[in-house]
Amino acid sequence: MMSKLACVPALFLMLAGCAHGQYTSPPASTSVTIAGKTISIQYHAPSMHGRKIFGGLEPYHKVWRAGANEATALHTDADLTIGNLNVPKGDYTLFIWLDPAQWQLIVNKQTGEWGLDYHQEQDLGRVPMQMSKPPSPINTFEITLSDAGGNRGLLKMEWENTIASVPFTVK
């Protein structure tokens, strides 16, 4: 009888861990090599889990970390022009200004933040993103970097009912 009772706490901890695990946001990354230079992004990819994301879990008219857990990190081996913003080679943090009509990509000079440790005075700049809607909801947040030919690329973020993208050029 005693050994069966001893298993109850262990079973409870196991079930609690499984319930907590359903809302984890695993690490993810994307990278592209253009003109011999590598551009990469490290982020954590949350999932919808039946929740309303934009205008719900993530309210509009505020800065969002573009993922979960640690802030989203950009590394570039080359000088870039993202939209109309000049970005010297190096390391940055990416944030998003959430607006239902048009997101703005924020390239921030501060690095290594946890969550939304955002300081506007550290912004390198902001760039409007092109907005579209997917044919069906996207369950897990995804960032992609792709080669658009020549020395051009595309940064795209997709989640829930939103696709936001911005072109970039490798200098």
N, C-alpha and C positions, 0 to 999 in steps of 0.2 A: 504494500500500500504506500509506503514511504517513497519508493522509487517512482511511482506514478505521479505523486504530488510534486516531486522534484522536477519532473518534466514540464509541468505547467508553466513555470516562469520562462523556461527556455522556449517553449512553443509560443508564448505571448511575444517574446522578444523577436522571434523569427517572423511572426505575422506582422508585427509593427514595422520591422525592417522592410518587408515586402510592400506594405502600404506606403511607406515613405519613399521607397525606390521608384514607385510609379510616377513621381513628379521630379525625378532627377533630370538634369540637363547635361548630357554627355559632352565631352570636349569634341570639337570638330575643327577642321581646317580646310583651306582652299589655297591653291597657289597656281601661278602661271609664269612661264618664262617667255619673255618677249624681247627681241633684239639682244638675246644673251643675258638678260637681267631677270632676276626672280623677284616677284611680288607675292607676298603671302599674308594670309589673315588667319589668326587663331581666335576661336570663339567657343561658346557653349551653346548647344542647340536645344532650347526648350520645345515642348510639344503642347498642343492645345488642350488635350484631355477634356474636351467638351466645353471648354470655357470660351467666352467672348474675349478676344485678345485686344485689338485696337479699339479704343473708345470704351473699354471694359477694364480688363486686368492692367493694360497699359493705357492710361488716360491720354487724350489728345492735349496739345498745347503744353507739352513738357519734353524734357530731354530723356531719351531712353538709351540704354547701354548697348543696343543692337545685339541682344543675346541674353545670357544669364550668367550668374556667378561672376567671375572676373570680367572686367571690361574687355571689349573686343580689341585685339592688337593687330596693327598693320605693320609689316616690315617691307621696305622696298630697297633693293640694291641699286636703284636708278632714281634720278630725278624724274618726277611725274608731273603731268598736268591732269588733275582730276576735275572734269567739267572745265571751269575757268580758273581753278585754284592751283598755283604752283606749289608742289610738295617736294622739298629736297629729300634725297635718299636718306634713310634712317628709320627710326621706330616712332610710332604714333599710336594713339588710341582713337577708335572710331565710335562716335555717338550719333544718334538720330534725333532731330527735332521733329516730333510727331505732330502732324497737321493732317486732318482728313483729306484735304485737297492736294497737298504736296509736301512730301518729306524733304528735309534738308540733311545731307550728310555733313557731320561735323568732324573735322580732322583736328585732333587735340594733341599738343606737344607733351603733355604729361603722360607717363607710362606706368604700368604696374598697379593700376587701381583695382580694388575689389568693388564690384557692384557699380553704383552710381556715385562714385567719388569724383564728381565733375566740377571743374573750375573753368568758367567761361573765359577768364583772363588768359588761360593757357591755349585758347583756340588758335590754330594756324589759320582757320577759315571755315566757311560753310558753303555748301554747294547744293543747289536745287537738284532733286532727283526726278527722273521720269517715272510717272505712275501708271500702272495698269492693273487689271484684275485677272486672276487665273480662271480657267474654265470651271474649276471646283476648288473647295477649300484645301489649303496646304497645311497638313497636320503638324509637321516639324519645321521649325525655323531653319532656313538654309541660306548661306552666303556662297556665291560662286564668283570666281574670277575667270574670264575667258579671253582668248586671243581673238581679236576682231580683224586681223590682217595688218600687214605692215608693222608699224610700231604702235598700234592701237589695241586697246583692250576694253572690256566691259566688267564693271562690278555690279552684281545683282544680289538683292536681298528679297526673299520670298517667305511669307508666312500668312496664315489664315486667308484673308481675301485680298491680299495686297502683294504686288510685285513692284519693287522700286529699284531703279537702275541708274547708273551714271557712267558715261564713257571716260576713259583715261588714255593718255598718251605717254609713252616712254620717251624721254628726251635723250 
